[in-house]
């Protein structure tokens, strides 16, 4: 089973999983190899919008259409770290290309570009 790779797949929590962080979650697997896996929960919004988050990290947001976008709880491991799942129109300082249409970036430069209207067209922003 050494070729078993879940990159670019979704994991759906089993209905019997009623407790714990992953109960009721849909997790997108961004990377899966011999070193482990990296995935983001994509169906658990925080009560935090992009505008509120940008205000907290002192990044101007000049895109009113993005202001109310919800920030998602990406996972329980690195709750202080932000992850941006986005289209592959452009690469940023720390971009992991998942496939030819989807990438994951953890660097602040993508957030600054989003605020200026120069970021990717399609994004999900997660914490953790």
C-alpha positions as CSV (number, residue, x, y, z in Angstrom):
1,X,0.0,0.0,0.0
2,X,3.0,2.3,-0.4
3,X,1.4,4.1,-3.4
4,X,-1.6,5.1,-1.3
5,X,-1.8,8.9,-1.6
6,X,-4.8,11.1,-0.6
7,X,-3.4,14.4,-2.0
8,X,-6.2,16.3,-3.7
9,X,-8.9,14.3,-2.0
10,X,-11.5,15.0,0.6
11,X,-12.0,13.1,3.9
12,X,-15.5,13.1,5.3
13,X,-16.0,12.4,9.0
14,X,-18.0,9.3,9.5
15,X,-21.5,9.9,11.0
16,X,-20.6,7.8,14.0
17,X,-17.8,10.3,14.8
18,X,-19.9,12.5,17.2
19,X,-17.1,14.0,19.4
20,X,-13.7,15.5,19.0
21,X,-12.4,18.1,16.6
22,X,-13.1,16.3,13.4
23,X,-16.7,15.4,14.1
24,X,-18.8,16.6,11.2
25,X,-15.9,17.9,9.2
26,X,-14.9,17.9,5.5
27,X,-11.1,17.9,5.2
28,X,-9.3,18.7,2.0
29,X,-5.9,16.9,1.8
30,X,-3.3,19.3,0.4
31,X,-0.3,17.0,0.7
32,X,0.1,13.3,1.6
33,X,3.5,11.5,1.3
34,X,5.9,9.3,3.3
35,X,6.4,12.2,5.8
36,X,2.7,12.6,6.7
37,X,-0.3,14.6,5.6
38,X,-1.4,18.2,5.5
39,X,-5.1,18.9,5.2
40,X,-7.5,21.7,5.9
41,X,-11.0,21.5,7.3
42,X,-13.1,23.5,4.8
43,X,-16.6,23.5,6.4
44,X,-16.2,25.1,9.8
45,X,-16.4,28.9,9.7
46,X,-15.2,31.0,12.6
47,X,-17.2,34.0,13.8
48,X,-14.4,36.1,12.2
49,X,-14.5,37.8,8.8
50,X,-11.7,38.6,6.5
51,X,-12.1,42.3,7.3
52,X,-11.8,41.6,11.0
53,X,-8.8,39.4,10.6
54,X,-7.0,42.0,8.4
55,X,-7.8,44.6,11.0
56,X,-6.2,42.5,13.7
57,X,-3.0,41.9,11.6
58,X,-2.8,45.5,10.3
59,X,-3.3,44.8,6.6
60,X,-5.5,47.2,4.7
61,X,-8.4,45.6,2.9
62,X,-9.4,47.7,-0.1
63,X,-11.8,45.0,-1.5
64,X,-15.3,45.5,0.0
65,X,-16.6,42.4,-1.7
66,X,-14.1,40.3,0.4
67,X,-14.8,42.0,3.7
68,X,-17.6,39.6,4.9
69,X,-15.8,36.5,3.7
70,X,-15.7,34.0,6.7
71,X,-12.4,32.7,8.0
72,X,-12.5,28.9,8.5
73,X,-11.1,26.7,11.2
74,X,-8.5,24.9,9.2
75,X,-7.4,22.4,11.8
76,X,-6.3,21.9,15.3
77,X,-2.5,21.7,14.9
78,X,-1.2,25.1,14.1
79,X,-4.0,27.4,15.3
80,X,-1.8,30.5,15.2
81,X,-0.9,30.0,11.5
82,X,-3.0,31.1,8.5
83,X,-3.4,29.0,5.3
84,X,-4.8,30.3,2.1
85,X,-6.2,27.7,-0.4
86,X,-6.3,29.4,-3.8
87,X,-6.2,29.2,-7.6
88,X,-2.8,28.9,-9.3
89,X,-2.9,32.1,-11.3
90,X,0.2,33.2,-9.3
91,X,2.8,31.9,-6.8
92,X,3.7,33.5,-3.5
93,X,6.6,33.3,-1.1
94,X,5.6,29.9,0.3
95,X,3.2,28.3,-2.1
96,X,2.7,24.5,-2.3
97,X,1.1,23.6,-5.7
98,X,-1.4,20.8,-5.0
99,X,-2.4,20.4,-8.7
100,X,-2.6,22.5,-11.8
101,X,-5.6,24.4,-10.5
102,X,-5.1,24.6,-6.7
103,X,-2.4,25.8,-4.4
104,X,-1.8,26.4,-0.7
105,X,0.1,29.5,0.6
106,X,1.1,30.3,4.2
107,X,3.0,33.6,3.6
108,X,1.7,37.1,4.5
109,X,2.4,38.4,0.9
110,X,-0.8,36.7,-0.4
111,X,-2.9,38.4,2.3
112,X,-1.3,41.8,1.3
113,X,-2.1,41.1,-2.3
114,X,-5.7,40.2,-1.5
115,X,-6.1,43.4,0.4
116,X,-4.8,45.4,-2.6
117,X,-7.0,43.5,-5.1
118,X,-4.0,41.8,-6.7
119,X,-4.5,38.3,-5.1
120,X,-6.0,35.2,-6.5
121,X,-9.6,35.2,-7.7
122,X,-10.7,32.2,-5.7
123,X,-9.6,31.8,-2.1
124,X,-10.4,30.1,1.2
125,X,-8.7,31.5,4.3
126,X,-8.2,29.3,7.3
127,X,-6.6,29.5,10.7
128,X,-5.0,26.4,12.1
